[in-house]
Amino acid sequence: MSSLIVRASTEADVARCAEIYSHHVLHGTASFEVEPPDLAEMKKRRAAVLDLGLPHLVAERGGRVMGYAYASNWRPRPAYKYSVEDSIYIDKDAVGQGVGKALLPVLIEQCTALGKRQMVAVIGDSAQTPSIRLHASCGFEMVGTLKSIGFKFGRWLDSVLMQRALGAGDTIVPGGN
């Protein structure tokens, strides 16, 4: 098996990202969406991430995108400007092959370099143990569970909240503010 290459996504990658995400929407609980967004919407979402100056990454093997990850603002209020949320989606046939473990550290590193201080993972469904393990292996700590916050596939779903400090975290005040 060839090695994974993690790089910034391009617009040409969006169709493959949409394909990966569509599977998770239709068959999984990592996303609480119930209808997959179309290609135009996925392009808008990527552009919105990039417009914020945040990373949107893909991991490819042998020229094929196997997963993608991006950061978004945790919340829109100004006091949250140092906090981001991560999102990671892996091709259904590449789960357990190290794709998430390749993407998440790069995302963390790039957000840290941007001066972000906290990263939050909102993991759909407390049964998403691979995602929980991935985040824990990258320094995230469990900070809470929102019980029965979503309803999909005829059942109630939790959301697990995990968090990790980036860079200096909250040990020093950000410069200039």
C-alpha positions in Angstrom: 0.0 0.0 0.0 1.5 3.4 -1.0 1.9 6.1 1.6 -0.6 8.9 2.2 0.1 12.4 1.1 -1.6 15.2 3.0 -2.0 18.4 1.1 -4.2 21.5 0.8 -7.4 20.6 -1.2 -8.1 22.0 -4.6 -11.4 22.7 -6.3 -10.7 19.6 -8.3 -10.9 17.6 -5.1 -14.3 18.7 -4.1 -16.2 16.1 -6.2 -14.4 13.3 -4.4 -14.9 15.0 -1.0 -18.6 15.2 -1.9 -18.7 11.5 -2.7 -17.0 10.6 0.6 -19.3 12.9 2.6 -22.4 11.6 0.8 -21.8 8.1 2.0 -21.5 9.4 5.6 -24.7 11.4 5.3 -26.7 8.5 3.8 -25.3 5.6 5.8 -23.7 6.9 9.0 -24.0 9.0 12.0 -20.8 11.1 11.8 -23.0 13.8 10.1 -26.4 14.8 11.3 -27.4 15.9 7.8 -29.9 13.6 6.2 -29.6 14.7 2.5 -26.2 15.0 0.9 -25.3 18.4 -0.3 -24.7 18.8 -4.0 -21.4 19.6 -5.6 -22.2 23.3 -5.8 -22.9 23.4 -2.1 -19.7 21.5 -1.3 -17.8 24.0 -3.3 -19.4 26.8 -1.3 -18.5 25.1 2.0 -14.9 24.7 1.0 -14.7 28.3 -0.2 -16.2 29.5 3.1 -13.4 27.7 5.0 -10.7 29.1 2.8 -12.3 32.6 3.0 -11.8 32.4 6.8 -8.1 31.6 6.2 -8.5 28.2 7.7 -7.2 24.9 6.3 -9.1 22.4 4.1 -6.9 19.3 3.5 -7.1 16.1 1.7 -5.2 12.8 2.1 -4.5 11.0 -1.1 -3.0 7.6 -1.8 -1.9 6.7 -5.3 -3.5 9.9 -6.6 -6.9 9.1 -5.1 -8.4 11.2 -2.3 -9.0 8.9 0.7 -10.3 11.5 3.1 -10.5 15.2 3.9 -10.4 17.4 6.9 -11.0 21.1 7.6 -11.3 23.6 10.4 -14.1 26.0 10.8 -14.9 28.7 13.4 -16.2 27.1 16.6 -18.8 29.9 16.9 -19.4 33.2 15.2 -19.1 35.5 18.2 -15.8 37.6 18.4 -14.7 36.1 21.7 -14.4 32.7 20.0 -11.9 33.9 17.4 -9.1 31.7 18.8 -11.2 28.5 18.8 -11.9 26.2 15.8 -13.8 23.0 15.2 -12.4 20.2 13.2 -14.2 17.9 10.7 -12.8 14.8 9.2 -14.4 12.4 6.8 -12.7 9.2 5.5 -13.6 7.1 2.5 -15.7 4.1 3.6 -13.1 1.7 2.2 -10.2 3.4 3.9 -11.4 3.5 7.5 -8.8 2.1 9.8 -6.0 2.6 7.4 -4.4 5.7 9.0 -6.1 8.4 6.9 -7.5 10.2 9.9 -4.2 9.8 11.8 -2.5 11.4 8.8 -4.9 14.3 8.5 -5.7 15.4 12.0 -2.1 16.2 13.1 -1.6 18.4 10.0 -4.8 20.2 10.7 -3.8 20.8 14.3 -0.4 22.0 13.2 -1.8 24.4 10.6 -4.4 25.8 13.0 -1.7 26.3 15.7 0.4 28.2 13.2 -2.6 30.5 12.5 -2.7 31.4 16.2 -5.7 29.4 17.1 -5.7 28.2 20.8 -8.4 25.6 21.1 -9.8 22.9 18.8 -13.1 21.3 19.5 -14.4 18.0 18.0 -18.1 17.5 17.8 -18.4 13.8 17.2 -21.8 12.7 16.0 -23.1 9.7 17.9 -21.3 8.4 21.0 -20.9 5.1 19.1 -18.3 6.7 16.8 -15.5 5.0 18.7 -13.0 5.2 15.8 -13.3 9.0 15.8 -13.2 9.2 19.6 -10.0 7.1 19.6 -8.5 9.2 16.8 -9.1 12.4 18.6 -7.9 11.0 22.0 -4.6 9.8 20.2 -4.1 13.4 19.1 -4.4 14.9 22.5 -8.1 15.7 22.7 -9.9 15.2 26.0 -13.5 14.3 26.5 -15.4 17.3 27.8 -19.0 16.2 27.5 -21.8 14.4 25.8 -24.9 16.0 24.5 -27.5 13.2 25.1 -30.1 12.5 22.4 -29.4 15.8 20.6 -30.1 14.4 17.1 -32.6 12.1 15.6 -31.5 10.1 12.5 -32.3 6.6 11.2 -35.2 6.3 13.6 -33.1 6.7 16.7 -31.8 9.3 19.1 -28.1 10.2 18.8 -25.7 11.8 21.2 -22.9 14.2 20.2 -19.6 13.8 22.0 -17.5 16.9 22.6 -13.8 16.6 22.8 -11.3 19.5 23.0 -7.5 20.1 22.9 -5.4 23.2 23.4 -3.4 24.4 20.5 0.0 26.0 21.0 0.1 27.9 24.3 -3.6 27.3 24.7 -5.0 29.4 27.6 -1.6 29.7 29.4 -1.0 33.2 28.0 -3.1 36.0 26.6 -3.0 36.3 22.8 -0.9 39.2 21.6 -2.5 42.5 20.8 -5.9 41.8 22.4 
